[in-house]
Amino acid sequence: MTFLLKLARTILPFAGAALIAVAGPQTRAAQLDVIKVPGVTLRGNPLGDPPERKLAVFSPEGTKADAPMTMVIYLPGWGGSSEDAIAGGRGGWFGKVVDRVADDGPSVRIAVVDGRSRYGGSQFLNSTATGNYADYVADEVLSLLKEKYAFPKEGAPVCLVAGHSSGAYGAVMLAIAHHEKFAGVVALSPDSDFETTHKPLATLPPVKAVTPAELTAAMAPPAQFHRPTSGLAMLMMGLCANYAPTAGTPGHFDWLYDDRGQWRQDTWKRWLDLDPLNVVRRQTDAFAPAQRIYLDGAALDEFGANIGAQKIYDVLKERSSLVTFYEPPDHHGDHLPERLERGLSWIFGRDVHDIPAAR
C-alpha cells in the first residue's frame, strides 16, 4: 500500500465522511430546518473562526415545532458539520433515520451541529487554544433548541447526545459533564483508549517531522496562519489544541515533541487525562445512574475505536445495567445511519437487530 493511500485511510475516516444518503427509493422526506446559531459562546475564539454557525434540525415528516419529542444533538466526526447534512437535504440519511424511528414508536428530532475549527474539526471540549465548544453545545445550542421546539414532559428522554468518532468522543464527555441535560448518549466509534487509537498516528513520520516554524505558523493569528503540508500533522495539531492548550497563551498548544524531536511524555499525559476510558476508570460517578449509554465500534475499525469502546463498556457494566456495546461489521465510518438508528432504538428500549455486513 502506498504512503498516500495509507494517509488517506488515516485522515478520511475521522472526517465523518459517511454523511451519505441512504440508497433506495424516496417515498417521503423528513422536514429540515436550518437555524442560525449566533455563537455567543464562540465569540472571540483565539483562532478567529466564525462564531455564527448553522444548525440542521431534522423532524419526522408532517410534524410541527410544538409537537413534543426527544431531541438528539448529533456531533459529526472530525471535519464533518451541519453543512454536510444541509447539503444532503431532507432526503439525506438523517431525515431517513428520524422517519424510521418514528415508524417504530416515539419520534425524535436530530439536530446536527457545526463544530469545525481552523484545524478541521473539534473534540467538543472547552479549550483556550480553540474556543468553548463544550459550552457551545451544552448551553447555547441546547438553549436555542428549547426555545424553538417542544421537548417531552414525561415518558420519553428529553434530550440525548450522539456522535461519531471525534463527535462520539464529544458526546461521551458532554454526557459525563452534564448529567442533568443529557438522558443518554449514543457513541459510534468514539475516540478512546488513546494508546490504541491516537498514539500510532502521533508517532508516524509526518507528525514527528513537524518543525518549530510549522508549529508557529499553525498557531499564528488568522492573517499569518499557514497550514502544514501534511494533513495528518494538521489533525494531530488540532487534537493537541483540544487536549493540551498552553496555559496563559490563548490559541497555543503544547506539541507532542520537543525541539530535538523527542517525545514529550508530559504532553501525552495531558491527552491521557482526557481519554474517556481513563475518565470512567477514575470517576465512579462519571455517568448518572439513570443515564443510558450506547457504545459501538466497527469490527474492522482502522483505528481500533472498537477496542476502546469495548473497554469502556467493561468498566461501566459493573456499575449499571443501562449500558451496552455493539460491534457492527465493516469499517470506522460504515453503516452510520443504521448504527445511529440502532442506538436510538436501544435507548428507547425497542427491539434491535444486527447490521448486515456490506457485500
N, C-alpha and C positions, 0 to 999 in steps of 0.2 A: 504494500500500500504506500503510495507516495505521501510525502510530508504534507502537501496541500490538501489531500483527501483527509488525512488524519486531523489536520487543523479544522477543516470544515465540520468533521464529525464531533470535534471538541466544542466548537462555538455554537453551531446551529441549534442543537437541542436545548441550550439554555435560553434561546430566543423566544420560547413559547411559540415556535413556528407552526405548531399544529392548530393554529386558528384557521381551520379549514372548514369548508362546507360539508355537510353530511350528504353523501350520494343518495340518489333516489328521487322519485317524482315528488314535487311540491304540491300538496293538496291544500295547504294553508300556510300562513306565515304569522309569526308572533308579532306583537307590537314592539316598536323600538322608539324610545325617547332619547334624544341626545341633549344632555344637560350641561351647561357650562358651570364649572366649579371655580369660584373666584381664586382659590388658592391662597387664602389669607395665611394659612399655616406655612406656606412655602415662600411667601414674600421675603425678599432679602436673602434668599439662599445663596451661599458663597460661590456657587458655580454660575450664577446668572441664568439659570434655567427658568423658562417661563412659568410663573405661578399658576396662571389660569390654564385649566385643562378641561377636556371633555369627558363626560361620564356616559357610558352606553347602558341604558336600562331596558331589559327585555321583559315583557309581561306576556302571559298567555293571550292568545287571540280573543278579542271581544271583551276584555276586562277594563275596568275604569280605575283611576288612581285611588278612589275611595273604597275600593274592594280590599279588605284586609287579607294580606298573605305574607308568608315568611319572605324576608329579604335575604338574598345571598350576595354578599360582596365578594367578587371574584378578582383575584390578583394574578395577572398574567406572568409568565416566565420572563427571564431576562430579555430585554429588547421588545417584548410584546406590549401592547397597550390597548386602550379602548378604541383607538383609531383603527386597529385591525378589525375589531368587532363591528365597528360602524361601517367599514368598507364591505364587510360580509353581508350587511343589510339584515332585513327582517327574516330572510330565508337562510341565514348563516346558522352555524351549529348551536350557538347559544339560544337562539329562538326555537330551534328544534327541541333542545333539552327542556325548556320551560313548558312547551306544549305537551311533550311526552310525560313529564312529571305530573302535569295537570290531568292527564288521562287516567292516572292511577290513584288519584286522591287529592288531598290539599295542594293548592297551587303555590308556586314560588315565583318571585321576581329575581332576576340576576342582574346585578349592577357591575359592569366591567370597568376597572379603574385604569388610569394612565399614571404610571409611576416612573416614567423614563427620566433619566438624568443625562448629563454630559457623557457619561461613560456607557450609556446604552440602556441601563436598567436600574433596578432598585431591589434591595432586600427588605424594603418597607420598615426600616429602622429609623429612629431619630439619630442623626449624625451631624456633627459640626463640620464635616467635610462635604456633605451633600445637601442636607436640609432635613426638615422634620416630617419624614414620610409616614412614620407611625401615627403621629398626631393628625396628619392629613387624612388618613383612612378612618381612624377610630373616632376622631372628633368632627372634622369638617365634612367629609363625605357622608358619614353616617347621619349627622345632624341635618344635612341638606335632604337626604332621602326621607327622613322622618317628617320633614316639612311638606314634602310633595306627595307622599304615598301613605296609605293606611297600613299599619302593622297589626298582627294578631293581638288580641287582648288576652286570649286564653286558648288552650287546646292545641297549639302549634308553636314551634320555636319562633321567637320574634325575629332574630337575626342570626345568620350563620356567616362564617368567613371561609372562603375556599381559595384554592390556587394551585398552580403547577410549578414545580421546580423552585426557582427563586421566589415566585409568588406563593408557593406552598410553604416555604420557609417563613415568609412574612405572615402567612395565615396562622401557622402554629404559634409564632412568637406573639402575635396580637391576641390570640385566644388565651394565651398564658397571662398576658399583661392585663386583659380586660374581661375577667370572668362575667362581670355584670352586663356586658354589651353583646357578647357572642355566646349563644347557647350551644354551639358546636362548631366543629371545623372539619372540612374535607381537604386533606392534604395529599396531592397527587405527586409522587416522586419528590418529596421535599428535600432541599439541601440539608444534609445532616451527616453525622459521623464524618467530620471533615478530613480526618486522616485517610478515609477511603475515597471521598468524593472530591475534595479540594486540593489536598497536598500533591497528588500525582500531577495535576495541572500546573500547580505553582512551582514545580521543580523541573518543568520542561525547558529546553534551551531558550526559546523566545522570551520567557519570563526572566530567566537568570541573566540574559544578555541586556536587559534594560539598563540604560546609562543614567547617571545623575542628571544629565542635561534633558533626557526624555522625561524624567520624573518632574523636573522643574517646569517644563513646557506643559505637561499634562495638568499640573496644579495651578497654572498661571491664571490671571483674570481673563474674562471672556475674550477680550481683544487680542491677547497674546497666546491663547490656548492653541496647542498643537497636539493632535492625537498621535500615539505611537504607530509605527509602521505595522506592528503585529496586532492583529485582532485579539489574540489570546492574552497578550500583555495588557491590552485595554480592559479586557474582562477582569483580570487579576487586580488592576488598579481600581476598578470600580468596586470590587469586593473589599479591597483594603480600605477604601474610603468609607465603606459601611461598617466594617469590623474594627478598624484601627485608626480612627481620626486622631490627628495630632492635637494634644491638649493645648489650648490657648492660641491656636493658629487656624482660624476658620478656612475651610477649603483645602487644607493639607491633611495628608495621611502618612502614617509610618509604613515604609516599604518593608517587604519580606527579606530583603538582602541589604547588607551594609555596603559602604563604598568600595570594599575589597571583594565584593561578590559572595560574602559569607552569609549563610542562613541566619536570620535573626530569630532565635527561639523566643525572645521576649514578645516580639510582634506576633508570632504564631500563637503564643499562649492567649493573646487577646482574641484571636479568631476562635480558639477552642472554648474560651469563656462564653462565647455567643453561639456555640454549636447546640442546637436544640436537644441533641442526645445528652450532652453534659448538663444542660439546664434541667431536664426532667430527672436525671440521676441525682442531682444535688438538692432539688426542690421537691419535697414530697407533696407539697400543695401546688405544684405547677398548674394543674387543672383543678377546677372546682368539681365536687362530687357529681353534680348534675350535668356537667358538660359532656356532650357526645363527641367522640374523636374517631374519625375515619382516616386511616393511613393506607396508602398503597405505594407500590414500587414495581416497575415493569421487570419481568423475568430476565430480559436481555438488556437491562439498563446500562448504557455506555459508561456511566459514572459510578455505578454501584449504589444509586439512591435507594434501591430496594433493600440493601443491606442496612442502611441507617434507619429506614422506616421500620423494618422488622425489629431492630434493636430497641427503638423507642417503644414499640408495641410490647416487647418482652418486659420492659420496665413497668409500663402502665397497667398491663393486665393483672399485675399483682395488687394493684390498688383499686381497680374499678372494673365493673362488668360493661361499662359503656364505652368500650374501645375495641376496635377491630383492625385487622391488617389483611389486605388482599394483594396478591401478586398477579396482575394482568399479564397477558402474553406480549411478546414483541418488545419494542424499544422505548426509550425515555419519553418521547413525545407522541407515541402512538395511542390511538383509541381515546383521545381526551374527551370527546363528547360522551362516549359510553362510560368512561371512568367517572366523570362528574355525575352523570345520571345515576350510576350505581351507588356512588357515595351518598347522594341526596336520598335515594330510596332507603338506604340503610339508616340514615339519620332519622327518617320518618317511621322507621320500624316496618317497612314494607318488605316483601319478598325480593331477594336479589338473585341474579343469575350470573354465572361465569361469562366472561367475554371471550368469544372465539378468536383464535389467532388469525392473522391475515394470511390469505392464500396467495 
